[in-house]
Amino acid sequence: MRYKATVAYDGSAFVGFQSQTNGLGIQEVIEKALRLMTQTEIKIHSAGRTDKGVHAIGQVFHFDSEIDLPGDIWVRGVNDRLPLDIRVKKVIQVSHDFHARHSAKSKVYRYVIAKKPETPFTKNYEVYIRNLDIEPMREALPLLIGTHDFRGFCQLVPGKPTIKTIFDATLKETKKHYIFTFHGNSFLKYMVRSMMGTLIQIGLHRKPVSIITDILETKDRHLAGKTAEARGLFLVKINY
């Protein structure tokens, strides 16, 4: 049987989703919980990596098991063996040709900027930038929409195509936050954080609005702003 699982996590204490040698990855913790629950080795395959410190509301992974159980039993059994900063939200049985990464059609990310300085209770989930002018950022945001070569907004990974499509990029203002949302077919390493770092530089009047177009045209990474901090970033949803 193949199962599709949706998981939420606070990435603060982990080196990212993928198992790594330099620290604890979320994948490793989930696989251990599955092993404790089933007494079998189960490898999970995620829809994509998230970086160290990045959070998820709707990350997806799949796994295969000969054990036939209803989804709610999987959810309860795994969550009982997971730390509270990782919660499996849903498990459903899917066809054998489903793949968490290859079957994904698009992804949604959110970046949260606070209007007031962080507190000990919010510091892991938002970023405060002093003297930020949101208006030029609002003006620059639509320039990212469309199909472009995002080489200038990522850390290059050999063999990974850098042409991506951003379907939508929006800014929502609440009483306490500016929430940036990006919906794209897929994203490159550090891409959202690099786009946000550049938008932040625009909001600080250190770069012009037109720098977005310049980076997309020249593909020059040096023109982009410093990569924004991971703690403000959330993987919201994977669409299939």
Secondary structure, DSSP 8 states (H G I E B T S, - for coil): -EEEEEEEE-GGGSSBSS-BTTB--HHHHHHHHHHHHHSS---EEES---BTT-EEEEEEEEEE-S----HHHHHHHHHTTS-TTEEEEEEEEE-TT--TTTT--EEEEEEEEESS---TTTTTS-EE-TT--HHHHHHHGGGG-EEEE-GGGS---TT---EEEEEEEEEEE-SSEEEEEEEES---TTHHHHHHHHHHHHHTTSS-TTHHHHHHHH--GGGS-----GGGEEEEEEE-
